[in-house]
Amino acid sequence: MARKLMRVVSAALALQIICAAQLMCPSDPNCVCGGTLAVELNCNIDGHIVKINLLPGIYINIKCENTTSLDYNKLPKCANNLSSFKSVSFKDCPLPKSSFKDVLTNMGVSKTMALIFQNARNLSGYFDRKHFSGLQDLTKLLLSINGVTHLPNNLFMDISKLTWLNIRSNSINLSEELFKPLERLETLEISHNHMTNISSNLFSHLSFLRKLSLWQSNVTWFSKDLFSGVDVLEELDLSSNGLNELPASIFKPLNKLKKLTLFSNKFSSLPENLFKNNYELETVVFLNNDVKLRDLPKNLFGNLPKLKQIYIQRSGIENVPYDVFANSSQVTNISLAYNDIKKLPEPIFNDQINLLELDLSFNRLKKLDPKLFSSLVRLERLDLSHNSLDIISGETFSSLLSLIYLNMEHNNLETISSYLFSNNKQRMSISFAYNRLTFEERKLINNTCEVKRFSPFKHTYNLHLLNLSHNSFKFTSKDWWTNGHEKLDISGNCITHLWGDEIRDEDYEILVKKPLHEVWISQNPMNCECRNHLFLDFLLSHPVTKIPDIDEIHCPRWAGEICYVKFIILISLLTTVGTLYGLIIILFLMHRKSINDALKKKFFALTHSSDSKHENTNVIIKYSDVDEEFVLKEVLPVLRTHKNLKIHTSPTKNSENAESFINNFTTCVKDIYKYKTLVVFSPNYLITTYSQVDIKKIHTAMMEADNTIHVFVDSGPENSVYAFLKDQRDIRTSIVWSEPNFWDKVVDKLTERIKDEECDTELGQKDQVFVDNAKESDISFSKLPEPNIYDLNALTHGQV
């Protein structure tokens, strides 16, 4: 609601100003009017360009371009009725021939509180009393002029209400009578002049003067009575002059003096007790002295109960007395930077219990006394950068309980105490950049040099900044990452691994809860290995964490991507292995019985391998010629796939090799372990082979047959004798075609015994020609003689 109200008021005010600007635009033929929030007039007066900017009731700015003379009567009237303006300014315009009052009245200005006249060019003419007549309400006047060397004594007679006067020129000589009419003057600025000497009574009439600036006035000497009569003066600026000495009592009359500025002078020494009577003094600025001051006098800033700020910089100070700040307990800021101080006395800050900021940078300090800062319990900022410190005692910062900023950059530090910050609990910004720190201690133990690593920030938490850049660190410490710091800079070191060896994986959880906001890591010889890439990606995975210099890490892009490829491959392998293991277990449970049987048979084969001399088992297949097509398509292709089986077939009666084969085969029959016989026992085989045999004899012959396996195949006409033999079969030497795991059982039975080498060789050689011929003809299997089917059927049915 408040914001809406402010917008409405602002819009109304802007509209009012725009309307007022439009109403104030004069209809002068010499000017072109424009502008939005303010009136802008571009006028051509007798060939001279004059620009006028005005805001009704606020200001009028008149700027002349390349104008040495101007008829001010031809300036446009900027208001229909006479109006008052807070300020009127003339820039680079010539002096009017009449008073400024006449010029302003002609432009519609009835009254102004401030008048500014600036001209950077040499004026033709001089200021006169008439120029300011009629401006009795004027309170502020700025005269910045070139070419004027004299101001008449009665110049300010008609503007006695002035409270602020600024005279900026190049070569004006000021008389004692000039400022006498200005009894109400509070601020006087006399700068950019060439006054070599100033009268001792120049300011004596200015009893209300509170601020005096003689900046860059080239004054080389001051009288000790110069400030007599200005008892209420609060601010004094004597900077950028040629002063080389000050009278000891020059500031004695200034009982109300609060701020003194003395930079860019040529003091080779300062008098003792210079500020003895300035009990109200609060700030002293002493900078850029052109001559080496070397020594500060004793008790220079002592016994000043209201002194708060002391800046003594670039002055060549070498020695500072121990009592230079004695008994000035309200000091909050001290800067002795950019000097040549080599040592500070131990008690120098004993009385500064309220000190908040101390700047000792850019000096030559080599050592700090352990008790130097013992009284600074409220100190918040300490700058010791750009010195020559090589060691710091553990007690040095122990009293700095309020410290929030510490700058130790550009020193020669190689080691610091491990408990240097044990007492500091503030949210600090600490910088040890550009040193030679390693945080390693080397100790000789049992004639062996052992290196012990430590971190002085182990018990320092929630730092705003920890800057350890450009040192000699080879490792990172766990607390740098996990103590909740906001910014960490470890660039420019010798670090190869960001995630140190002592850091555990559970520390990642702390990093998630207390993430770093900014990390600088460049200019380190980091390995382009996965550990660094993964850690950086982990840091960047948090939305608040930034690594501004990550583009300066000179590792190929693929080096980081391959880390994730390795990770994915590893996960994939583990997943695959786990899946396969699970499938194997499931398959084992499903086929446990078959696997157990196979393992038993394999074990049996291995344990009985000594019984055989050859790997192959000779197998003779017998079958009926009626079943030849079945054997060719269903039996032989499967058996031939087993390398341990050597297949033979008995020849037919019409074969030329039949008699030779039978003789050779009979030779091996004497040893029952020389071969195996596979009989494709079907109704066709029963009719063909046993046409005139009693069924009991058939059954007995089948039971007593050695190394013979009968495979019952239901091919051919139905036969009750075949059904009886199938039902009464010996399961150890016979198999039914439709049994489960048929071929496994057949192969197991065929490979139980292996032929003798002699017989196998002989049979193989004599049978080779026959086998080769069989392969070529595709019908190489012997056919049993055609049976008398009807006789067999009559016989068998009668016997059953």
Secondary structure by P-SEA (a helix, b strand, c coil): caaaaaaaaaaaaaaaaaaaaaaacccccccccccccbbbbbcccccbbbbbbbccccbbbbbbccccccccccccccccccccccbbbbcccccccccaaaaaaaaccccccbbbbbbccccccccccccccccccccbbbbbcccccccccccccccccccbbbbbccbbbbccccccccccccbbbbccccccccccccccccccccbbbbccccccccccccccccccccbbbbccccccccccccccccccccbbbbccccccccccccccccccccbbbbccccccccccccccccccccccbbbbccccccccccccccccccccbbbbccccccccccccccccccccbbbbccccccccccccccccccccbbbbccccccccccccccccccccbbbbccccccccccccccccccbbbbbbcccccccbbbbbcccbbbbbbbbcccccccccbbbbccccccccccccccccccbbbbccccccccccccccccaaaaaaaccccbbbbccccccccaaaaaaaaaaacccccccccccccccccaaaaaaaaaaaaaaaaaaaaaaaaaaaaaaaaaaaaaaaaaaaaaaaaaaacccccccbbbbbbbbcccaaaaaacccaaaaaacccbbbbbbbcccccaaaaaaaaaaaaccccccbbbbbcccaaaaaaccccccaaaaaaaaaacccbbbbbbccccccaaaaaaaaaccccccccccccaaaaaaaaaaacccccaaaaaaaaaaaaaaaaaaaaaccccccccccaaaaaaaaaaaac
